[in-house]
Amino acid sequence: MSDFLVDLSANRSAQKVIKTLGLPLSLPPVLERTPGPLAAYPLHSQRVLFGGGDGTKAFEVALDIARAAGASTFGTGPAAETLGLADASGRCSAIVYDATGAQSIDDLRTLYTFFHATLGSLDRHGRVVVLGPDPEGTRSAQASAVGRALDGFVRSLAKEIGRKGATANRVVVEKGGEPHIGPALRYLLSPRSAFVSGQTLHVGKQAVGRKPIDTTAPDVRALEGKVALITGAARGIGEATARRLAEEGAQVLAVDRPSEAERLQRLCDEIGGVPILQDLLEANAVPALVQSLRADNRGLDIVVHNAGVTRDKTIARMKPDAWDMVLRINLGVILELDEAIEEELLHDNARVLYLSSVGGIAGNPGQTNYAATKAALIAYAAQRGRAWAKAGTTANAIAPGLIETPMTAAMPAMIRQAARRLSNLNQGGLPEDIAEAITFLSLPSSQGITGQTLRVCGGALVGA
């Protein structure tokens, strides 16, 4: 189901009528997205403005990444002057500010001075990325406070610029994580992160493993030769993810219920995937699935735990079978499948993704079962990230906000409309937005990101 106001925004005639009549109607921006596989120069034609205070630790690395991705760069401030960056005037597509050296309130004043002077030059649909220190990784209470202050700054900035379709996000650079910021920067500065706003990503070296990967190299066909297992692949987010991973070269094993056989087969015919018909509610579902993988000698490089259900009722009215079904599909099957594959089928340097939800962070009335499972996956991903780090395997969760899928189309209309408007971008997201986030975290170069939950929610007020 499409969003009527977003449709109006894309219609120039409708815009003129609304403006002429003076209607009190705020139209959401039509977000710019990039379809198709990743390009060698994802930031081609972008003008990226760089800035930073004293003691920056990631400035040169970030600058090299942007240039290698095809961006033209200029800058202002102490760090830019040190590197001799041209202090060009005019519009910019993106702003990158390096606050990794921030230690005091004076550094926050420098941050204010920079953005006060430069934010007006940011284009519609622009991107802002603030690099900052790990608040938990400093011995100074003041430095820790300043590091955390960047969270509030970026979240508020994202809300200020969201009406233009622009986003602001923060990258926490953990100790030794500077060489691994490339994938995060390329993603957050590109249209592929159109529905990620006001969020924080931690980049470190925890899961680098025995074979560090060059994160400055282009991610073109980076999944060639990789095998990806996706549950709930026939529709919505699962289908969009299958298409994106296949575009990057992955061999997709698409799992869904026998009732989805025709749709699943059609998808696999289009992307060169392999359909696997398995109802995950069956008692022996996981052993049967694993046996199928073993029979074909299929080791796994990417696992996307996407399958999920809702059975909404208040806890007082919820029947036991509704509780059990949601817990089984949304959590139990995931735990069982991970345990079954990790020793024999999961390759080193694998990428495992869990579909959580903003509902698991904020909670929703009538969703105690669903929210419990989605909250559980956040902690589970963090623990798996630590446990698998030595093998170079990463584990991360994606927490979608309102995404325009058949599941959300079944929501009451007023609740759906309210959820759309309670975000920085004044709209819901698309399945492709989640697929882009999953693809980004599935890349071999994304080895610096693990144990985290990335919210793809447009900066939703609830849970953001």
N, C-alpha and C positions, 0 to 999 in steps of 0.2 A: 504494500500500500504506500503510495507516494504522499509527500507532505505538500498540502495545498499551497501553503505560503512560500515554500521553496520553489514550487512550480510558477507561482506569480513572479517571484524574483527573476526567473529566467525569461520572463515575457516582457519585452520592452514596452509594448503597448499598454499592458496592465500597469506597469510602473508609472507611465505618463498620466494615466487616468487617476491613479491614487494620488499622485502629486498635484494634479490640477484640482481635484476635488478637496484636497487638504484632509484626506482621511487619516485618522489617528492610528495608522497601521504600520508597524515596524516589520519590514520584510527581512528575512534572514539572508545573509550573503550566499551566493551560489559558490560552493567551494571548488577550488581548482584541484583536480586529481590527475595523476599520470597513469594511463593504462599501459599494459604490455610489460615485457621483461625489463630488467634493470639495464641501464645504458652505461657505457664506458665513462661518459662525462655527465653524471646526473645533475650537476649544477651549471651546465652549459648556459651561457647568456645571463647568469645571475651576477649581480653586483653585491658583494658582501662587505659590510662595514665592520672592521675589527676595532676593539678597544680593550683596555685593561689597566689595572692599577699597578702599583709597585709589587715586585716579588712574584710576578706571574710565573706559573710552572708549565702551562700547556699552550701558551700563546703561539710559539713557533710551530709546534706540531699541528695545531688547529689550522694555522695559516697554510701550511704545506698541504694539508688534506683538502682544503677548499680549492686551492689552485690546481691540485691534481685531478679534482672532480670537475674542472672546467670553469670555475668561477673567476671573475676578475675581482681583485681585492684592493681595498684602501682602508685607511684607519685614522684614528685620532687619539690623543692621550699619551701618557708616558711610555707604555709598552710599544705602541705603534711608532712613536718617535725614535725609540731605541733601534728599531729594525729598519728605519728609514722608509716606512710606508707613506705613499702619497696621501696627503690630506685633501682628498677630492670632495667637491661639493656635489649636490644633486641627489636624486632619489637612490634608494638601495632596495634590493630584494630581500636582504636578510641582514641581521645584526648578530655578531658574536662578541660577547664580552667575557674576558677571562678574569675571574675573581678568585682564582686558586691561591693567590697570595694574600687574600684578605685576612687581617688579624684584629683589626680595631674598628671603632666607630668612624674613625677618619676614613677608612677604606670604604665604608658605606656612603660617606659623603662624596667620595670620588665616583662611586657607582651612580648616585643621584645626578651629579654634575654631567656625567657622560650621557645618560638617557634623557635628561632634561633638554640637552642641546641637540640630540640626534634622532629621537623617536619620531619627530615630525616628518622625517625624510623617508620613513618606512612605507613601502608600497602596500596597496591593498593585497590581501593574501600573503603578506610578508611573514617572515619567520624570525623569531628572536631565540637565541640560545645563550644561556648564562652558564659558564663553567665555574664550578666552585669547589672548595675543599670539603672533605668529609668531616662533618661536625663531631662524629664519634672518634675520629682518628687524631685528635689534637689533645695535648696535655693542658692547654690553656683554657680556662673557663670563658674568657672573653672571646678567644678565637672560635670556640665551639658555638657561642651565642651568635657571633657574626655569621658563621657558616649556616646556622639554622635560619637566620634572618633572611637569607637569600630565598628560602622556600616561600616565605610570606610575600616577599617582593615579587617573585616570578608569578605566583598564583594571582596576585592582584593585577599585575601588568597584563597577564593573559586575559583577564576579564575586561580590562580597559580597551584592548585592541581587537577583541573577538568580533565586535560588530562589523569590522572590515574584513572578516574572514582570515585574519592574521592570528598567529599562535605564538606563545612564549613557553619555553620549557627549560628545565635545568638539568645539567649533567654534573653529577658529583664525581670528581676524579679522585679515586682512592690512591693511597701511596703506591707508586710504581705503575699506576694505571694509564699514565699519559700516552704511551705508545698504542693503546688499544681504543682510543676515542673515535677513530675513523668511522666505523659503521654507524655509531650513534649520531655523529654529526651529519653524515651523508643522508641519513634517514630523516632526522629532525629538520634539516634545512630544505628538504625537498617536498613537493606536493604529495608524496606518498604518506606523509604524516598529517594529512589535512584535518583529521578528527582527533588528534592528540594535542591537548592544550592544558597548560598549567601543571605538567607532570615532571617527575624527577626520575632520572635513570642513574644508577651507580655503575661506574666502570672501574674495574680493578684487574688484578692478575691471578685471581683465585683459581680459575679453571683453564689457565693457559696450557697446562699439560706438558707433555714431553716434546711436542713439536709446535712451537709458536708459529703463528700465521701472520703474514704480512698484511696488516690491516689498512695499509695505504693503497694496495692494489685494487683495481676495479672489481666489482662483484658480478661481472658478466658471466652468465651461465655457470655460476659458482656451485650449483647443485648437480651438475652433470655427474652421472654415475652414482648418485645418492639414492637410497630407497627410503620413501616416506610412507608411514602408516597413518591414516586419518580415519577416525571413527565419526559416525554421523555425517558421511561425506556426500550424501545424495542431494541435500538442499542447503539453502541459506549460507551460513558461515563456512560449513564444511565443504560445500561445493565451490565457493569462491576460493577457499584455501587450496583445494585440489588443483584448480586451474592455475593459480599463481605459482605453486611449487613446481608444477609441470612446466610452466613457461621458463622457469630458471633451470630446467634440465633434470629434475627429479623424476624417478620412476615411482608413481603413486599407487599404493595399495589402498583402495577405497572400500571402507567397511560400512555397511548399513543393513537394515532389516530386509528380509525376503520380500516384504510388501513393497519395497522401493526398488525391486529388481530391474524393472524397465528403465526407470530414471537413472539408476546407477550405471547400468550398462551403456546407456546413451552418453553419459558423462565420460566414462572410461574410453569409449570409442573415439570421442573427440580429443582427449588428452593423451591417449596411449597408455592409460592406466589399467590396473587389474582390479576387477570387482570382487569383493568378498562378501557374500551374503551371510550375515550372522546376527541373530537377535540377541542382544546383550542381556536381555532379561532371563534367558534360559539358564538353568542351573549350571550347565557345563559349557557356557558360552566361551569363557576365557581359555580353558584347556583345548576346546575345539579350534579356536582361532590360532592359538600357539602351535598346535599340531599342524595346521595348514601352513603356517610360516616355516616350520621345520621341514615339512615334506618338500617344499620348494627351495630349501636351503637359502631362505631369504633373511639375511641379517638386516638390521634396521639402523639407519643413520638419523632419521627424524621420526618422532612420534608426536602426533597431535591428538590429545584427548579432548575431542570436541563434542561427542555425543552427550546429550543432556535432555532432561524432561522437567516439566513443572506440573504440580498437582496442588493448586492453591486453595487453601481453606485456613481460617483461623485455627489455632491449635485446639480450641475447644470443640470444633466441628470436624477436625481432620480425622479421617478413618485410618486405622493402622496400615492398610494396604497402600494408601497414598503416601504415607511417611516412608514405608519400606521401599516402594518403587523408586522414589527420588533418591533416597540414600544409596540404593543399589546401583543405579545407573550413573549418578553424578559423582559418586565417591568410591563405592565398593569395587566396582569393576576396574577403576583406575588403579587402586592399590593392588588388586590381584594381578592385573596385567603387567604392571611395572615389576612386581616381584618375579613373575614368570619369565620375563624377557631379559632382565638385567644381567644375568650371568652368561647366558648363551647367545642371545640374539641381538643385544644392544651393543653396537660397535663403540670403540673408544672415539672420543671427539664427537659424540652424538649430540643431538639437540632435542630436548623433550619439552613440549608445551602443554599447559593445562588451561582450559577455558574456565576462568572464574567469572566474577560478575561484580559490578558496583553494588548490586543487591547484597552480596556477601560482605561488603565493607560497611554499608549504611543500614542494611536490613530493610524489609518491606512488610507491611501488614499482610497476613495471609500466606507468608512465604517462610515460615520458620524452618521447614524442611529444606527448601531450596537454598536459603541464605546460609544455613548450617553447612551444607556441602560446599558452597562456593567460598565461604570463609576458611573452611578446612584446607582447601587447595592452596590458599595463599601460604599458610604455614608449611604445608607439605612440599611445595615448590622450594621454599627456602631451605628446608632440611635436605631435600634431594640435591639441591645445588651444592651444599657442603659435602655431602657424601660422595658425589660423583666427580668432584673437582679434580682429583688426582688423575683421573682417566681423560681429562680434557672435555668431559661431557657437561653440558649446561642444562639447567632446569629452570624454567620461568613460567609465570602465569600471565595470562592476558585477562583483564577485567573490563569487558565491554559495558558501556552505558546503554542508552536506548539505541538499538540498531534496528533498522527497518527490515524485519524478517516476518515470515508467517507467524512465528511465536508472538512477537510484539503486536502484530496486527490483531491478535485475539484479545488484547487488553481493552478495557473500557475506554471509549473515545476520549473522554475528558482527562483521564489519567495519562493517556498517551500524549495528548496535546500539551499537558503541563510538563511532562518529562522532556518533550522536545524543546520547550522554551526555557527550561531551567538549566541552560548551559551557556558557556561563553559564546558559542557559535549559533545559538538560538534555533537548533534543529537536531534531529537524530542523525546517526551515522548510517553507513551502508555496510553490507557484509564485506565488501572489498576493503574497507578500512581495517577490519580485523585481519583479513587475509594479508594485507601489507605488513602489519605489525608482526604476524606470525612468520612471514617470509624473512623479514629483517632479523628476527631472533633465531631463525633457522640457518642463517649463513655461517659458513666456517669462520669468517672474519669476526663474527659477534662473540668470540670466545671470552671477551672481557666482561660480559654481562651474564650473571647467573644468580639464581635464588631470589629473583625479584618479581614484582607484579607491576606490569605496565597497564595503566588505565587508559583505554581508548574510549573516551566518553565525551569528548568535546569540552572538557572542563565542567562537567555537570556539577551543579551546586550541591546536590545530594551525593555524598560520598567522595567528592573530588578532593 
